[in-house]
């Protein structure tokens, strides 16, 4: 069996099995450099909710409010949706984001606390977020969009979608009849991907999750784990009769003919997590909740 495309049931996706030894020294090096920063200038940004706005005002009074473009760290107050917006805005700037939960789920956020903020940031672990690039082709042209969580395709009408799946220019599934299909990053593996019964991926796993949504044929196909360097292409079959929309995080492209997905070559953003509740620990905890 081709190792580039193994069915999920043949892979051990536990936390330990997906750990990659190589990146660990780099992460520690980045962490040391970050601790040497002065952290004199913090910028607080808030979601449009009363709790988030009140928290931002109080923290700004305690620590000062810098301009976003001059801040050492950007403090995001809200939920996961707001953090995704901030990650998109700060993509490629090199400015790290430290979130505190003033929303509901808060998987991308740290716990809210007003005391010792600079000390928490200095001790935080440093995670690099690499988004996907979606190139969606329609009858009128192409649209290129970045996605931090996932790129999803959905049927647009009452009829099931028919989609051909190619990986690295090789047809892997001639026809998937389904409600939809997605490619998710490790960051997004605990979001919609998990709800569609896809695997949870550790943040440093060099993998992408290819997950169907309500597959009808092949009925038992559960998806696949792909190397993060793979290029996935979805071709829409019978598109005029069975139209399909493509969604990259919050950007939707209607009536696509084909969609090509790959890891963005140069774009990245930085998230900071409290050392006592790192991303690795959150991922491990999630795997024992279901």
Phi, psi and omega in degrees: 000137180299124182290345180287343184213084181261136175301149184302323185294345180266001184242140172274109183257025176293165185304313184293321185293333183264001179291137180250123186290328188302309187290347187300313179300323179297317180299319180294323178296316179299323182295319179296316179299320183295322182294339180280351181289151185287329183057032179287328185245119177240141175242131182253127177234144188229146170294163184276064176225154181301317181298316182293317180295319179295320179295319180296318180296318181292317180292323177296323177293327181281321190242355183089155182237112177269162170292144183304316184289348180250358187282147172287322180219142176258124181260115182259127182243115183162213178246192183296323179298318178294321178297321177300318177301315181294321177298318177297317182294324185265005181303123177085359181277339185081000181272117182288152178245134175238114183262147170232133191286115169233026179239224184252288186286299175072032180295328180270004188246160170267165176295147180279130173203144185267335184273147171063034185295314181297322178294320178297319181293319179299326182270358187290151171279156190242119180240135179264127180257122178246118185277170170269154172249125176254128172247105183258127180254129175237182179295339183259357179145204181236153176226131180250126185222146175266148178225126179275319181272297184197162166250125184237145172245139182225145174295142185260346184235187180289340182273147178297149176281150172240120190226131172269136182246125176240142175232121182052047174069014177243131179291123179254331178217112186295323181207115172255119176260120193196173168280333180177183180200153182216160168240122184243145175276168171305321178301318183269001186293338179267004181262237183299325178305316180293321178297332178269015177071027173278169183280150171275130182248132171302149187299329182263008177288130180278057187225159169234147178259123175257111192230126177279157175246113180050063179291136177257319173217127350293129189296326185263007181286124185257358182105193184206159170257132184239149170301146184290352176268000181291151172248119182255135178233131174250123174252130182274122179264138182057045186299326180293324181273327185233072185293151184227139173256150175243138183229124173252103189055256184251007180256123182250137174241122186269151173052060180279151173265322177205158178221128176247133186231132176208162176291132180299134189292319189238342184286138173199158177223165185239129176246143178247136179232143175304136182299331181284348181214065186289169178298320178303317180293322179296317179297315180297318179298318181301325185288346180252011179267348190237000000 
